[in-house]
Amino acid sequence: MYTLEEIDRILENCSKLRHIKQEPANLYEPLDYMMSIGGKRIRPKLCLLAYNLLSDDFRNPIVFPAMALEVFHEFTLIHDDIMDRSDTRRGCPTVYRKWNENVAILSGDAMSILAYKYLAYAPQTVLPSVLDLFSTTAMQVCEGQQYDMDFEEMPFITMEDYLEMIGLKTAVLLACSAKMGALIGGASKEVCNALYEFGYQLGIAFQITDDYLDTFGNEKVFGKKIGGDIMNNKKTWLLVESFRRADGPQKQQLKQLLQMDESRRDAKVEAVRNLYVELGVKEAAASEILSFHKKAVDALSAAGLEPGRTRVLAQFAEELIHREK
């Protein structure tokens, strides 16, 4: 079994095997830039950790599909930044700001194609299953992003709506990552499904953590300006829960705050943050993260694997919900 640190080193070496061409420069340089500015590599790490439950043979048939998950994720971020009008990503200019919108769109498209090229390294015996899993997941991610944008135009949504949206936008890709590693490692259907559920529940916890950090995180550590979700009127866990908890006057106050535009950014972010604290939503979000983390751990236990072999995966899950960025 590899440690998390050893998995990180493997992925660092894998990131140098991207086979990204150089010409035309305006197509390929943004790809290389996006892959080089950091990131936690959560999805390929989860894929390799799940695979490592069954095998220590880390060669092309697993490392390239694992990197496909990261390439696809980075593609979604390039397009997300355009949709959200984000200026920075991981403390660096976003691709569409560094180049332009058209370059970012096309480079993102190229990354989605490159992801499929990397997936083709999976063993032929499981390649159809891997492609089906990935393609289904990729479409679900697009569905989740559309719901996210649709929700911005709606006055309120239910918590059920929110959980469905982040399940599609975020959780299914982590679930796919865990299951893909298990598939390539030759796991049984039962183990594959248990690891999918582990990844899914962890993905929900991860997204609520992201919502929390976007509002209450340390901007220098988080890597982008705090309050972006508030300014975009994103239906985060905190906002949805606030509408559920607020009384009449508080609801009216919240609605008025959401009408404030970029010219009053600092005032809007501060006022919404204060209301979240007043409503007890800040503490409730932290509790909800732990609740979904427990569901993930329970799903991992249901896989029926020796605790000694799942220890590193459990450590990974723990670190994911206690991060600062």
Secondary structure, 3 states (H helix, E strand, C coil): CCCHHHHHHHHHHHHHHCCCCCCCHHHHHHHHHHHHCCCCCHHHHHHHHHHHCCCCCCCHHHHHHHHHHHHHHHHHHHHHHHHHCCCEECCEECHHHHCCHHHHHHHHHHHHHHHHHHHCCCCCCCHHHHHHHHHHHHHHHHHHHHHHHHHHCCCCCCHHHHHHHHHHHHHHHHHHHHHHHHHHHCCCHHHHHHHHHHHHHHHHHHHHHHHHHHHHCCHHHHCCCCCHHHHCCCCCHHHHHHHHHCCHHHHHHHHHHHCCCHHHHHHHHHHHHHHHHHCCHHHHHHHHHHHHHHHHHHHHHCCCCCHHHHHHHHHHHHHHHCCCC
